[in-house]
Amino acid sequence: MLETTNDSLIINMAERNLAIGITLDYIAFSNNSEKIVIKPFKDDNQVRNMFWVENNYALLTKEEQSFRKFLLDWIKENKEQLFNWNL
């Protein structure tokens, strides 16, 4: 068993038939190859934290801007199910 946050390592090891990896959907499908079988969890409660960290002085590429917009829009649309601040 190996725990890593390096998604390219997860994909590489799965391609070489050395591991079964768990990663985010969009990473799995963007790195899909004939040597990898992608199977979703049947349990919708499987989660993985994801963070957006941005340098205030860096210029984002078009792809980064697009992903940032998608992520912020998705959070806005789904925040009722994601966050509960009733302490």
FENNOR-V391804 format. One record per helix or strand. SS is the DSSP state (@ for helix, = for strand). FROM is the first residue (numbers start at 1). LEN is the number of residues. If there is no record, write none. Layout:
SS/FROM/LEN  SS/FROM/LEN
This chain:
@/7/9  @/25/6  @/62/21
